Amino acid sequence: MSQDQDPRGVDLARERIGLSREELYLRYFALGGLTEHRTMEAFLDGTGRPLGRVDYDMLIHALNDSFSELGRNHPIPYSTSP
């Protein structure tokens, strides 16, 4: 797992704002994410491989947009990998 990817932290943040995994995936997909739903599920469960940097950042962008819609800050940092 990439050091800067924290699947449990991402999933906890998703739970904190009341998004289902399906809703998060649809928001990610709408931004252009190409990872399959089952791959994202495995990542969030901590049993899958790390996501590519671009896909991880799109997932985080979808999550952070959801926080912004609720008037909250962006709690999850984007990837720091080159």
mmCIF file of the N, C-alpha and C atoms, coordinates in Angstrom:
data_MODEL
# 
_entry.id   MODEL 
# 
loop_
_atom_site.group_PDB 
_atom_site.id 
_atom_site.type_symbol 
_atom_site.label_atom_id 
_atom_site.label_alt_id 
_atom_site.label_comp_id 
_atom_site.label_asym_id 
_atom_site.label_entity_id 
_atom_site.label_seq_id 
_atom_site.pdbx_PDB_ins_code 
_atom_site.Cartn_x 
_atom_site.Cartn_y 
_atom_site.Cartn_z 
_atom_site.occupancy 
_atom_site.B_iso_or_equiv 
_atom_site.pdbx_formal_charge 
_atom_site.auth_seq_id 
_atom_site.auth_comp_id 
_atom_site.auth_asym_id 
_atom_site.auth_atom_id 
_atom_site.pdbx_PDB_model_num 
ATOM 1   N N  . MET A 1 1  ? 0.858   -1.183 0.000   1.00 0.00 ? 1  MET A N  1 
ATOM 2   C CA . MET A 1 1  ? 0.000   0.000  0.000   1.00 0.00 ? 1  MET A CA 1 
ATOM 3   C C  . MET A 1 1  ? 0.894   1.233  0.000   1.00 0.00 ? 1  MET A C  1 
ATOM 4   N N  . SER A 1 2  ? 0.575   2.156  -0.846  1.00 0.00 ? 2  SER A N  1 
ATOM 5   C CA . SER A 1 2  ? 1.303   3.411  -0.865  1.00 0.00 ? 2  SER A CA 1 
ATOM 6   C C  . SER A 1 2  ? 1.197   4.074  0.503   1.00 0.00 ? 2  SER A C  1 
ATOM 7   N N  . GLN A 1 3  ? 2.295   4.674  0.939   1.00 0.00 ? 3  GLN A N  1 
ATOM 8   C CA . GLN A 1 3  ? 2.310   5.278  2.270   1.00 0.00 ? 3  GLN A CA 1 
ATOM 9   C C  . GLN A 1 3  ? 1.300   6.405  2.424   1.00 0.00 ? 3  GLN A C  1 
ATOM 10  N N  . ASP A 1 4  ? 0.983   7.078  1.339   1.00 0.00 ? 4  ASP A N  1 
ATOM 11  C CA . ASP A 1 4  ? 0.078   8.216  1.459   1.00 0.00 ? 4  ASP A CA 1 
ATOM 12  C C  . ASP A 1 4  ? -1.369  7.839  1.183   1.00 0.00 ? 4  ASP A C  1 
ATOM 13  N N  . GLN A 1 5  ? -1.667  6.571  0.985   1.00 0.00 ? 5  GLN A N  1 
ATOM 14  C CA . GLN A 1 5  ? -3.048  6.128  0.793   1.00 0.00 ? 5  GLN A CA 1 
ATOM 15  C C  . GLN A 1 5  ? -3.519  5.411  2.047   1.00 0.00 ? 5  GLN A C  1 
ATOM 16  N N  . ASP A 1 6  ? -4.525  5.969  2.673   1.00 0.00 ? 6  ASP A N  1 
ATOM 17  C CA . ASP A 1 6  ? -5.083  5.413  3.902   1.00 0.00 ? 6  ASP A CA 1 
ATOM 18  C C  . ASP A 1 6  ? -6.529  4.990  3.639   1.00 0.00 ? 6  ASP A C  1 
ATOM 19  N N  . PRO A 1 7  ? -6.738  3.744  3.201   1.00 0.00 ? 7  PRO A N  1 
ATOM 20  C CA . PRO A 1 7  ? -8.097  3.335  2.857   1.00 0.00 ? 7  PRO A CA 1 
ATOM 21  C C  . PRO A 1 7  ? -9.071  3.426  4.020   1.00 0.00 ? 7  PRO A C  1 
ATOM 22  N N  . ARG A 1 8  ? -8.612  3.097  5.219   1.00 0.00 ? 8  ARG A N  1 
ATOM 23  C CA . ARG A 1 8  ? -9.521  3.157  6.377   1.00 0.00 ? 8  ARG A CA 1 
ATOM 24  C C  . ARG A 1 8  ? -9.909  4.603  6.674   1.00 0.00 ? 8  ARG A C  1 
ATOM 25  N N  . GLY A 1 9  ? -8.973  5.523  6.564   1.00 0.00 ? 9  GLY A N  1 
ATOM 26  C CA . GLY A 1 9  ? -9.276  6.929  6.780   1.00 0.00 ? 9  GLY A CA 1 
ATOM 27  C C  . GLY A 1 9  ? -10.261 7.468  5.760   1.00 0.00 ? 9  GLY A C  1 
ATOM 28  N N  . VAL A 1 10 ? -10.107 7.040  4.511   1.00 0.00 ? 10 VAL A N  1 
ATOM 29  C CA . VAL A 1 10 ? -11.033 7.452  3.449   1.00 0.00 ? 10 VAL A CA 1 
ATOM 30  C C  . VAL A 1 10 ? -12.428 6.917  3.753   1.00 0.00 ? 10 VAL A C  1 
ATOM 31  N N  . ASP A 1 11 ? -12.499 5.644  4.144   1.00 0.00 ? 11 ASP A N  1 
ATOM 32  C CA . ASP A 1 11 ? -13.802 5.040  4.410   1.00 0.00 ? 11 ASP A CA 1 
ATOM 33  C C  . ASP A 1 11 ? -14.466 5.660  5.641   1.00 0.00 ? 11 ASP A C  1 
ATOM 34  N N  . LEU A 1 12 ? -13.678 5.973  6.656   1.00 0.00 ? 12 LEU A N  1 
ATOM 35  C CA . LEU A 1 12 ? -14.239 6.628  7.845   1.00 0.00 ? 12 LEU A CA 1 
ATOM 36  C C  . LEU A 1 12 ? -14.787 8.014  7.508   1.00 0.00 ? 12 LEU A C  1 
ATOM 37  N N  . ALA A 1 13 ? -14.059 8.746  6.663   1.00 0.00 ? 13 ALA A N  1 
ATOM 38  C CA . ALA A 1 13 ? -14.532 10.073 6.249   1.00 0.00 ? 13 ALA A CA 1 
ATOM 39  C C  . ALA A 1 13 ? -15.836 9.943  5.462   1.00 0.00 ? 13 ALA A C  1 
ATOM 40  N N  . ARG A 1 14 ? -15.915 8.935  4.603   1.00 0.00 ? 14 ARG A N  1 
ATOM 41  C CA . ARG A 1 14 ? -17.139 8.687  3.835   1.00 0.00 ? 14 ARG A CA 1 
ATOM 42  C C  . ARG A 1 14 ? -18.312 8.423  4.766   1.00 0.00 ? 14 ARG A C  1 
ATOM 43  N N  . GLU A 1 15 ? -18.075 7.587  5.775   1.00 0.00 ? 15 GLU A N  1 
ATOM 44  C CA . GLU A 1 15 ? -19.122 7.279  6.748   1.00 0.00 ? 15 GLU A CA 1 
ATOM 45  C C  . GLU A 1 15 ? -19.544 8.518  7.524   1.00 0.00 ? 15 GLU A C  1 
ATOM 46  N N  . ARG A 1 16 ? -18.568 9.357  7.861   1.00 0.00 ? 16 ARG A N  1 
ATOM 47  C CA . ARG A 1 16 ? -18.830 10.547 8.672   1.00 0.00 ? 16 ARG A CA 1 
ATOM 48  C C  . ARG A 1 16 ? -19.817 11.502 7.995   1.00 0.00 ? 16 ARG A C  1 
ATOM 49  N N  . ILE A 1 17 ? -19.796 11.548 6.675   1.00 0.00 ? 17 ILE A N  1 
ATOM 50  C CA . ILE A 1 17 ? -20.730 12.452 5.986   1.00 0.00 ? 17 ILE A CA 1 
ATOM 51  C C  . ILE A 1 17 ? -21.948 11.723 5.438   1.00 0.00 ? 17 ILE A C  1 
ATOM 52  N N  . GLY A 1 18 ? -22.055 10.438 5.714   1.00 0.00 ? 18 GLY A N  1 
ATOM 53  C CA . GLY A 1 18 ? -23.259 9.703  5.364   1.00 0.00 ? 18 GLY A CA 1 
ATOM 54  C C  . GLY A 1 18 ? -23.383 9.276  3.911   1.00 0.00 ? 18 GLY A C  1 
ATOM 55  N N  . LEU A 1 19 ? -22.260 9.181  3.205   1.00 0.00 ? 19 LEU A N  1 
ATOM 56  C CA . LEU A 1 19 ? -22.298 8.684  1.833   1.00 0.00 ? 19 LEU A CA 1 
ATOM 57  C C  . LEU A 1 19 ? -22.157 7.169  1.847   1.00 0.00 ? 19 LEU A C  1 
ATOM 58  N N  . SER A 1 20 ? -22.941 6.504  1.023   1.00 0.00 ? 20 SER A N  1 
ATOM 59  C CA . SER A 1 20 ? -22.723 5.072  0.844   1.00 0.00 ? 20 SER A CA 1 
ATOM 60  C C  . SER A 1 20 ? -21.498 4.906  -0.062  1.00 0.00 ? 20 SER A C  1 
ATOM 61  N N  . ARG A 1 21 ? -20.956 3.722  -0.065  1.00 0.00 ? 21 ARG A N  1 
ATOM 62  C CA . ARG A 1 21 ? -19.838 3.466  -0.973  1.00 0.00 ? 21 ARG A CA 1 
ATOM 63  C C  . ARG A 1 21 ? -20.281 3.621  -2.423  1.00 0.00 ? 21 ARG A C  1 
ATOM 64  N N  . GLU A 1 22 ? -21.498 3.225  -2.708  1.00 0.00 ? 22 GLU A N  1 
ATOM 65  C CA . GLU A 1 22 ? -22.028 3.365  -4.069  1.00 0.00 ? 22 GLU A CA 1 
ATOM 66  C C  . GLU A 1 22 ? -22.110 4.842  -4.462  1.00 0.00 ? 22 GLU A C  1 
ATOM 67  N N  . GLU A 1 23 ? -22.596 5.685  -3.568  1.00 0.00 ? 23 GLU A N  1 
ATOM 68  C CA . GLU A 1 23 ? -22.684 7.121  -3.859  1.00 0.00 ? 23 GLU A CA 1 
ATOM 69  C C  . GLU A 1 23 ? -21.306 7.717  -4.092  1.00 0.00 ? 23 GLU A C  1 
ATOM 70  N N  . LEU A 1 24 ? -20.339 7.332  -3.258  1.00 0.00 ? 24 LEU A N  1 
ATOM 71  C CA . LEU A 1 24 ? -18.973 7.827  -3.441  1.00 0.00 ? 24 LEU A CA 1 
ATOM 72  C C  . LEU A 1 24 ? -18.430 7.365  -4.780  1.00 0.00 ? 24 LEU A C  1 
ATOM 73  N N  . TYR A 1 25 ? -18.669 6.098  -5.122  1.00 0.00 ? 25 TYR A N  1 
ATOM 74  C CA . TYR A 1 25 ? -18.184 5.584  -6.399  1.00 0.00 ? 25 TYR A CA 1 
ATOM 75  C C  . TYR A 1 25 ? -18.815 6.353  -7.565  1.00 0.00 ? 25 TYR A C  1 
ATOM 76  N N  . LEU A 1 26 ? -20.101 6.616  -7.508  1.00 0.00 ? 26 LEU A N  1 
ATOM 77  C CA . LEU A 1 26 ? -20.758 7.340  -8.594  1.00 0.00 ? 26 LEU A CA 1 
ATOM 78  C C  . LEU A 1 26 ? -20.195 8.753  -8.738  1.00 0.00 ? 26 LEU A C  1 
ATOM 79  N N  . ARG A 1 27 ? -19.898 9.399  -7.633  1.00 0.00 ? 27 ARG A N  1 
ATOM 80  C CA . ARG A 1 27 ? -19.290 10.738 -7.684  1.00 0.00 ? 27 ARG A CA 1 
ATOM 81  C C  . ARG A 1 27 ? -17.885 10.664 -8.288  1.00 0.00 ? 27 ARG A C  1 
ATOM 82  N N  . TYR A 1 28 ? -17.135 9.655  -7.893  1.00 0.00 ? 28 TYR A N  1 
ATOM 83  C CA . TYR A 1 28 ? -15.793 9.426  -8.440  1.00 0.00 ? 28 TYR A CA 1 
ATOM 84  C C  . TYR A 1 28 ? -15.879 9.160  -9.939  1.00 0.00 ? 28 TYR A C  1 
ATOM 85  N N  . PHE A 1 29 ? -16.788 8.292  -10.340 1.00 0.00 ? 29 PHE A N  1 
ATOM 86  C CA . PHE A 1 29 ? -16.954 7.934  -11.749 1.00 0.00 ? 29 PHE A CA 1 
ATOM 87  C C  . PHE A 1 29 ? -17.360 9.157  -12.573 1.00 0.00 ? 29 PHE A C  1 
ATOM 88  N N  . ALA A 1 30 ? -18.211 10.002 -12.018 1.00 0.00 ? 30 ALA A N  1 
ATOM 89  C CA . ALA A 1 30 ? -18.652 11.211 -12.711 1.00 0.00 ? 30 ALA A CA 1 
ATOM 90  C C  . ALA A 1 30 ? -17.496 12.179 -12.970 1.00 0.00 ? 30 ALA A C  1 
ATOM 91  N N  . LEU A 1 31 ? -16.469 12.104 -12.132 1.00 0.00 ? 31 LEU A N  1 
ATOM 92  C CA . LEU A 1 31 ? -15.286 12.945 -12.327 1.00 0.00 ? 31 LEU A CA 1 
ATOM 93  C C  . LEU A 1 31 ? -14.332 12.366 -13.368 1.00 0.00 ? 31 LEU A C  1 
ATOM 94  N N  . GLY A 1 32 ? -14.632 11.159 -13.835 1.00 0.00 ? 32 GLY A N  1 
ATOM 95  C CA . GLY A 1 32 ? -13.782 10.534 -14.852 1.00 0.00 ? 32 GLY A CA 1 
ATOM 96  C C  . GLY A 1 32 ? -12.989 9.344  -14.348 1.00 0.00 ? 32 GLY A C  1 
ATOM 97  N N  . GLY A 1 33 ? -13.247 8.924  -13.112 1.00 0.00 ? 33 GLY A N  1 
ATOM 98  C CA . GLY A 1 33 ? -12.541 7.769  -12.564 1.00 0.00 ? 33 GLY A CA 1 
ATOM 99  C C  . GLY A 1 33 ? -12.857 6.507  -13.344 1.00 0.00 ? 33 GLY A C  1 
ATOM 100 N N  . LEU A 1 34 ? -11.843 5.685  -13.547 1.00 0.00 ? 34 LEU A N  1 
ATOM 101 C CA . LEU A 1 34 ? -12.005 4.494  -14.371 1.00 0.00 ? 34 LEU A CA 1 
ATOM 102 C C  . LEU A 1 34 ? -11.863 3.183  -13.606 1.00 0.00 ? 34 LEU A C  1 
ATOM 103 N N  . THR A 1 35 ? -11.500 3.249  -12.349 1.00 0.00 ? 35 THR A N  1 
ATOM 104 C CA . THR A 1 35 ? -11.371 2.034  -11.560 1.00 0.00 ? 35 THR A CA 1 
ATOM 105 C C  . THR A 1 35 ? -12.745 1.397  -11.378 1.00 0.00 ? 35 THR A C  1 
ATOM 106 N N  . GLU A 1 36 ? -12.801 0.077  -11.470 1.00 0.00 ? 36 GLU A N  1 
ATOM 107 C CA . GLU A 1 36 ? -14.067 -0.635 -11.287 1.00 0.00 ? 36 GLU A CA 1 
ATOM 108 C C  . GLU A 1 36 ? -14.549 -0.521 -9.845  1.00 0.00 ? 36 GLU A C  1 
ATOM 109 N N  . HIS A 1 37 ? -15.853 -0.614 -9.681  1.00 0.00 ? 37 HIS A N  1 
ATOM 110 C CA . HIS A 1 37 ? -16.457 -0.511 -8.354  1.00 0.00 ? 37 HIS A CA 1 
ATOM 111 C C  . HIS A 1 37 ? -15.872 -1.549 -7.390  1.00 0.00 ? 37 HIS A C  1 
ATOM 112 N N  . ARG A 1 38 ? -15.723 -2.785 -7.834  1.00 0.00 ? 38 ARG A N  1 
ATOM 113 C CA . ARG A 1 38 ? -15.211 -3.835 -6.942  1.00 0.00 ? 38 ARG A CA 1 
ATOM 114 C C  . ARG A 1 38 ? -13.764 -3.574 -6.523  1.00 0.00 ? 38 ARG A C  1 
ATOM 115 N N  . THR A 1 39 ? -12.988 -2.934 -7.398  1.00 0.00 ? 39 THR A N  1 
ATOM 116 C CA . THR A 1 39 ? -11.608 -2.584 -7.054  1.00 0.00 ? 39 THR A CA 1 
ATOM 117 C C  . THR A 1 39 ? -11.597 -1.508 -5.979  1.00 0.00 ? 39 THR A C  1 
ATOM 118 N N  . MET A 1 40 ? -12.502 -0.526 -6.108  1.00 0.00 ? 40 MET A N  1 
ATOM 119 C CA . MET A 1 40 ? -12.599 0.512  -5.089  1.00 0.00 ? 40 MET A CA 1 
ATOM 120 C C  . MET A 1 40 ? -13.063 -0.080 -3.763  1.00 0.00 ? 40 MET A C  1 
ATOM 121 N N  . GLU A 1 41 ? -14.019 -1.000 -3.807  1.00 0.00 ? 41 GLU A N  1 
ATOM 122 C CA . GLU A 1 41 ? -14.506 -1.667 -2.589  1.00 0.00 ? 41 GLU A CA 1 
ATOM 123 C C  . GLU A 1 41 ? -13.361 -2.381 -1.877  1.00 0.00 ? 41 GLU A C  1 
ATOM 124 N N  . ALA A 1 42 ? -12.565 -3.116 -2.638  1.00 0.00 ? 42 ALA A N  1 
ATOM 125 C CA . ALA A 1 42 ? -11.431 -3.848 -2.047  1.00 0.00 ? 42 ALA A CA 1 
ATOM 126 C C  . ALA A 1 42 ? -10.432 -2.866 -1.450  1.00 0.00 ? 42 ALA A C  1 
ATOM 127 N N  . PHE A 1 43 ? -10.198 -1.754 -2.126  1.00 0.00 ? 43 PHE A N  1 
ATOM 128 C CA . PHE A 1 43 ? -9.298  -0.733 -1.588  1.00 0.00 ? 43 PHE A CA 1 
ATOM 129 C C  . PHE A 1 43 ? -9.818  -0.205 -0.256  1.00 0.00 ? 43 PHE A C  1 
ATOM 130 N N  . LEU A 1 44 ? -11.101 0.158  -0.215  1.00 0.00 ? 44 LEU A N  1 
ATOM 131 C CA . LEU A 1 44 ? -11.682 0.703  1.014   1.00 0.00 ? 44 LEU A CA 1 
ATOM 132 C C  . LEU A 1 44 ? -11.713 -0.327 2.141   1.00 0.00 ? 44 LEU A C  1 
ATOM 133 N N  . ASP A 1 45 ? -11.832 -1.602 1.782   1.00 0.00 ? 45 ASP A N  1 
ATOM 134 C CA . ASP A 1 45 ? -11.788 -2.672 2.786   1.00 0.00 ? 45 ASP A CA 1 
ATOM 135 C C  . ASP A 1 45 ? -10.374 -2.916 3.297   1.00 0.00 ? 45 ASP A C  1 
ATOM 136 N N  . GLY A 1 46 ? -9.386  -2.391 2.574   1.00 0.00 ? 46 GLY A N  1 
ATOM 137 C CA . GLY A 1 46 ? -7.993  -2.627 2.949   1.00 0.00 ? 46 GLY A CA 1 
ATOM 138 C C  . GLY A 1 46 ? -7.468  -3.958 2.448   1.00 0.00 ? 46 GLY A C  1 
ATOM 139 N N  . THR A 1 47 ? -8.223  -4.619 1.576   1.00 0.00 ? 47 THR A N  1 
ATOM 140 C CA . THR A 1 47 ? -7.810  -5.921 1.066   1.00 0.00 ? 47 THR A CA 1 
ATOM 141 C C  . THR A 1 47 ? -7.320  -5.850 -0.370  1.00 0.00 ? 47 THR A C  1 
ATOM 142 N N  . GLY A 1 48 ? -7.482  -4.703 -1.012  1.00 0.00 ? 48 GLY A N  1 
ATOM 143 C CA . GLY A 1 48 ? -7.096  -4.562 -2.413  1.00 0.00 ? 48 GLY A CA 1 
ATOM 144 C C  . GLY A 1 48 ? -5.773  -3.845 -2.567  1.00 0.00 ? 48 GLY A C  1 
ATOM 145 N N  . ARG A 1 49 ? -5.394  -3.723 -3.799  1.00 0.00 ? 49 ARG A N  1 
ATOM 146 C CA . ARG A 1 49 ? -4.142  -3.021 -4.112  1.00 0.00 ? 49 ARG A CA 1 
ATOM 147 C C  . ARG A 1 49 ? -4.361  -1.514 -4.011  1.00 0.00 ? 49 ARG A C  1 
ATOM 148 N N  . PRO A 1 50 ? -3.274  -0.765 -3.872  1.00 0.00 ? 50 PRO A N  1 
ATOM 149 C CA . PRO A 1 50 ? -3.416  0.692  -3.877  1.00 0.00 ? 50 PRO A CA 1 
ATOM 150 C C  . PRO A 1 50 ? -3.972  1.158  -5.220  1.00 0.00 ? 50 PRO A C  1 
ATOM 151 N N  . LEU A 1 51 ? -4.666  2.257  -5.193  1.00 0.00 ? 51 LEU A N  1 
ATOM 152 C CA . LEU A 1 51 ? -5.156  2.853  -6.429  1.00 0.00 ? 51 LEU A CA 1 
ATOM 153 C C  . LEU A 1 51 ? -4.018  3.625  -7.070  1.00 0.00 ? 51 LEU A C  1 
ATOM 154 N N  . GLY A 1 52 ? -4.097  3.788  -8.382  1.00 0.00 ? 52 GLY A N  1 
ATOM 155 C CA . GLY A 1 52 ? -3.135  4.665  -9.042  1.00 0.00 ? 52 GLY A CA 1 
ATOM 156 C C  . GLY A 1 52 ? -3.304  6.082  -8.494  1.00 0.00 ? 52 GLY A C  1 
ATOM 157 N N  . ARG A 1 53 ? -2.263  6.884  -8.599  1.00 0.00 ? 53 ARG A N  1 
ATOM 158 C CA . ARG A 1 53 ? -2.296  8.232  -8.024  1.00 0.00 ? 53 ARG A CA 1 
ATOM 159 C C  . ARG A 1 53 ? -3.457  9.055  -8.560  1.00 0.00 ? 53 ARG A C  1 
ATOM 160 N N  . VAL A 1 54 ? -3.689  9.009  -9.863  1.00 0.00 ? 54 VAL A N  1 
ATOM 161 C CA . VAL A 1 54 ? -4.762  9.798  -10.465 1.00 0.00 ? 54 VAL A CA 1 
ATOM 162 C C  . VAL A 1 54 ? -6.118  9.320  -9.955  1.00 0.00 ? 54 VAL A C  1 
ATOM 163 N N  . ASP A 1 55 ? -6.328  8.008  -9.925  1.00 0.00 ? 55 ASP A N  1 
ATOM 164 C CA . ASP A 1 55 ? -7.608  7.488  -9.444  1.00 0.00 ? 55 ASP A CA 1 
ATOM 165 C C  . ASP A 1 55 ? -7.801  7.757  -7.957  1.00 0.00 ? 55 ASP A C  1 
ATOM 166 N N  . TYR A 1 56 ? -6.737  7.647  -7.181  1.00 0.00 ? 56 TYR A N  1 
ATOM 167 C CA . TYR A 1 56 ? -6.843  7.954  -5.758  1.00 0.00 ? 56 TYR A CA 1 
ATOM 168 C C  . TYR A 1 56 ? -7.238  9.421  -5.567  1.00 0.00 ? 56 TYR A C  1 
ATOM 169 N N  . ASP A 1 57 ? -6.571  10.299 -6.289  1.00 0.00 ? 57 ASP A N  1 
ATOM 170 C CA . ASP A 1 57 ? -6.873  11.729 -6.148  1.00 0.00 ? 57 ASP A CA 1 
ATOM 171 C C  . ASP A 1 57 ? -8.286  12.066 -6.622  1.00 0.00 ? 57 ASP A C  1 
ATOM 172 N N  . MET A 1 58 ? -8.789  11.365 -7.648  1.00 0.00 ? 58 MET A N  1 
ATOM 173 C CA . MET A 1 58 ? -10.176 11.583 -8.079  1.00 0.00 ? 58 MET A CA 1 
ATOM 174 C C  . MET A 1 58 ? -11.152 11.105 -7.005  1.00 0.00 ? 58 MET A C  1 
ATOM 175 N N  . LEU A 1 59 ? -10.840 9.984  -6.371  1.00 0.00 ? 59 LEU A N  1 
ATOM 176 C CA . LEU A 1 59 ? -11.686 9.488  -5.288  1.00 0.00 ? 59 LEU A CA 1 
ATOM 177 C C  . LEU A 1 59 ? -11.703 10.496 -4.134  1.00 0.00 ? 59 LEU A C  1 
ATOM 178 N N  . ILE A 1 60 ? -10.540 11.004 -3.786  1.00 0.00 ? 60 ILE A N  1 
ATOM 179 C CA . ILE A 1 60 ? -10.438 11.998 -2.715  1.00 0.00 ? 60 ILE A CA 1 
ATOM 180 C C  . ILE A 1 60 ? -11.151 13.288 -3.111  1.00 0.00 ? 60 ILE A C  1 
ATOM 181 N N  . HIS A 1 61 ? -11.028 13.676 -4.371  1.00 0.00 ? 61 HIS A N  1 
ATOM 182 C CA . HIS A 1 61 ? -11.720 14.881 -4.840  1.00 0.00 ? 61 HIS A CA 1 
ATOM 183 C C  . HIS A 1 61 ? -13.236 14.713 -4.699  1.00 0.00 ? 61 HIS A C  1 
ATOM 184 N N  . ALA A 1 62 ? -13.740 13.539 -5.077  1.00 0.00 ? 62 ALA A N  1 
ATOM 185 C CA . ALA A 1 62 ? -15.179 13.272 -4.939  1.00 0.00 ? 62 ALA A CA 1 
ATOM 186 C C  . ALA A 1 62 ? -15.601 13.347 -3.474  1.00 0.00 ? 62 ALA A C  1 
ATOM 187 N N  . LEU A 1 63 ? -14.794 12.810 -2.594  1.00 0.00 ? 63 LEU A N  1 
ATOM 188 C CA . LEU A 1 63 ? -15.098 12.844 -1.165  1.00 0.00 ? 63 LEU A CA 1 
ATOM 189 C C  . LEU A 1 63 ? -15.027 14.270 -0.626  1.00 0.00 ? 63 LEU A C  1 
ATOM 190 N N  . ASN A 1 64 ? -13.965 14.978 -0.961  1.00 0.00 ? 64 ASN A N  1 
ATOM 191 C CA . ASN A 1 64 ? -13.812 16.349 -0.477  1.00 0.00 ? 64 ASN A CA 1 
ATOM 192 C C  . ASN A 1 64 ? -14.891 17.281 -1.028  1.00 0.00 ? 64 ASN A C  1 
ATOM 193 N N  . ASP A 1 65 ? -15.330 17.055 -2.264  1.00 0.00 ? 65 ASP A N  1 
ATOM 194 C CA . ASP A 1 65 ? -16.455 17.834 -2.804  1.00 0.00 ? 65 ASP A CA 1 
ATOM 195 C C  . ASP A 1 65 ? -17.706 17.622 -1.955  1.00 0.00 ? 65 ASP A C  1 
ATOM 196 N N  . SER A 1 66 ? -17.900 16.396 -1.514  1.00 0.00 ? 66 SER A N  1 
ATOM 197 C CA . SER A 1 66 ? -19.058 16.091 -0.669  1.00 0.00 ? 66 SER A CA 1 
ATOM 198 C C  . SER A 1 66 ? -18.974 16.842 0.654   1.00 0.00 ? 66 SER A C  1 
ATOM 199 N N  . PHE A 1 67 ? -17.777 16.924 1.223   1.00 0.00 ? 67 PHE A N  1 
ATOM 200 C CA . PHE A 1 67 ? -17.595 17.703 2.450   1.00 0.00 ? 67 PHE A CA 1 
ATOM 201 C C  . PHE A 1 67 ? -17.891 19.179 2.189   1.00 0.00 ? 67 PHE A C  1 
ATOM 202 N N  . SER A 1 68 ? -17.410 19.696 1.055   1.00 0.00 ? 68 SER A N  1 
ATOM 203 C CA . SER A 1 68 ? -17.637 21.106 0.717   1.00 0.00 ? 68 SER A CA 1 
ATOM 204 C C  . SER A 1 68 ? -19.121 21.413 0.568   1.00 0.00 ? 68 SER A C  1 
ATOM 205 N N  . GLU A 1 69 ? -19.865 20.487 -0.032  1.00 0.00 ? 69 GLU A N  1 
ATOM 206 C CA . GLU A 1 69 ? -21.302 20.679 -0.193  1.00 0.00 ? 69 GLU A CA 1 
ATOM 207 C C  . GLU A 1 69 ? -22.007 20.815 1.148   1.00 0.00 ? 69 GLU A C  1 
ATOM 208 N N  . LEU A 1 70 ? -21.411 20.231 2.182   1.00 0.00 ? 70 LEU A N  1 
ATOM 209 C CA . LEU A 1 70 ? -21.980 20.319 3.524   1.00 0.00 ? 70 LEU A CA 1 
ATOM 210 C C  . LEU A 1 70 ? -21.398 21.491 4.324   1.00 0.00 ? 70 LEU A C  1 
ATOM 211 N N  . GLY A 1 71 ? -20.579 22.317 3.652   1.00 0.00 ? 71 GLY A N  1 
ATOM 212 C CA . GLY A 1 71 ? -19.984 23.475 4.310   1.00 0.00 ? 71 GLY A CA 1 
ATOM 213 C C  . GLY A 1 71 ? -18.823 23.132 5.217   1.00 0.00 ? 71 GLY A C  1 
ATOM 214 N N  . ARG A 1 72 ? -18.183 22.003 4.957   1.00 0.00 ? 72 ARG A N  1 
ATOM 215 C CA . ARG A 1 72 ? -17.045 21.573 5.772   1.00 0.00 ? 72 ARG A CA 1 
ATOM 216 C C  . ARG A 1 72 ? -15.753 21.693 4.973   1.00 0.00 ? 72 ARG A C  1 
ATOM 217 N N  . ASN A 1 73 ? -14.639 21.651 5.701   1.00 0.00 ? 73 ASN A N  1 
ATOM 218 C CA . ASN A 1 73 ? -13.313 21.680 5.069   1.00 0.00 ? 73 ASN A CA 1 
ATOM 219 C C  . ASN A 1 73 ? -13.022 20.360 4.382   1.00 0.00 ? 73 ASN A C  1 
ATOM 220 N N  . HIS A 1 74 ? -11.939 20.323 3.628   1.00 0.00 ? 74 HIS A N  1 
ATOM 221 C CA . HIS A 1 74 ? -11.483 19.117 2.949   1.00 0.00 ? 74 HIS A CA 1 
ATOM 222 C C  . HIS A 1 74 ? -10.595 18.329 3.923   1.00 0.00 ? 74 HIS A C  1 
ATOM 223 N N  . PRO A 1 75 ? -11.109 17.289 4.529   1.00 0.00 ? 75 PRO A N  1 
ATOM 224 C CA . PRO A 1 75 ? -10.356 16.583 5.562   1.00 0.00 ? 75 PRO A CA 1 
ATOM 225 C C  . PRO A 1 75 ? -9.326  15.575 5.046   1.00 0.00 ? 75 PRO A C  1 
ATOM 226 N N  . ILE A 1 76 ? -9.460  15.147 3.806   1.00 0.00 ? 76 ILE A N  1 
ATOM 227 C CA . ILE A 1 76 ? -8.588  14.095 3.303   1.00 0.00 ? 76 ILE A CA 1 
ATOM 228 C C  . ILE A 1 76 ? -7.565  14.706 2.336   1.00 0.00 ? 76 ILE A C  1 
ATOM 229 N N  . PRO A 1 77 ? -6.285  14.516 2.616   1.00 0.00 ? 77 PRO A N  1 
ATOM 230 C CA . PRO A 1 77 ? -5.262  15.080 1.727   1.00 0.00 ? 77 PRO A CA 1 
ATOM 231 C C  . PRO A 1 77 ? -5.159  14.284 0.433   1.00 0.00 ? 77 PRO A C  1 
ATOM 232 N N  . TYR A 1 78 ? -4.766  14.974 -0.611  1.00 0.00 ? 78 TYR A N  1 
ATOM 233 C CA . TYR A 1 78 ? -4.524  14.342 -1.888  1.00 0.00 ? 78 TYR A CA 1 
ATOM 234 C C  . TYR A 1 78 ? -3.189  13.598 -1.842  1.00 0.00 ? 78 TYR A C  1 
ATOM 235 N N  . SER A 1 79 ? -2.939  12.805 -2.849  1.00 0.00 ? 79 SER A N  1 
ATOM 236 C CA . SER A 1 79 ? -1.718  12.018 -2.931  1.00 0.00 ? 79 SER A CA 1 
ATOM 237 C C  . SER A 1 79 ? -0.500  12.927 -2.920  1.00 0.00 ? 79 SER A C  1 
ATOM 238 N N  . THR A 1 80 ? 0.563   12.434 -2.318  1.00 0.00 ? 80 THR A N  1 
ATOM 239 C CA . THR A 1 80 ? 1.817   13.166 -2.337  1.00 0.00 ? 80 THR A CA 1 
ATOM 240 C C  . THR A 1 80 ? 2.831   12.471 -3.216  1.00 0.00 ? 80 THR A C  1 
ATOM 241 N N  . SER A 1 81 ? 2.441   11.352 -3.834  1.00 0.00 ? 81 SER A N  1 
ATOM 242 C CA . SER A 1 81 ? 3.335   10.620 -4.717  1.00 0.00 ? 81 SER A CA 1 
ATOM 243 C C  . SER A 1 81 ? 3.501   11.368 -6.030  1.00 0.00 ? 81 SER A C  1 
ATOM 244 N N  . PRO A 1 82 ? 4.699   11.304 -6.597  1.00 0.00 ? 82 PRO A N  1 
ATOM 245 C CA . PRO A 1 82 ? 4.913   11.972 -7.894  1.00 0.00 ? 82 PRO A CA 1 
ATOM 246 C C  . PRO A 1 82 ? 4.171   11.278 -9.007  1.00 0.00 ? 82 PRO A C  1 
# 
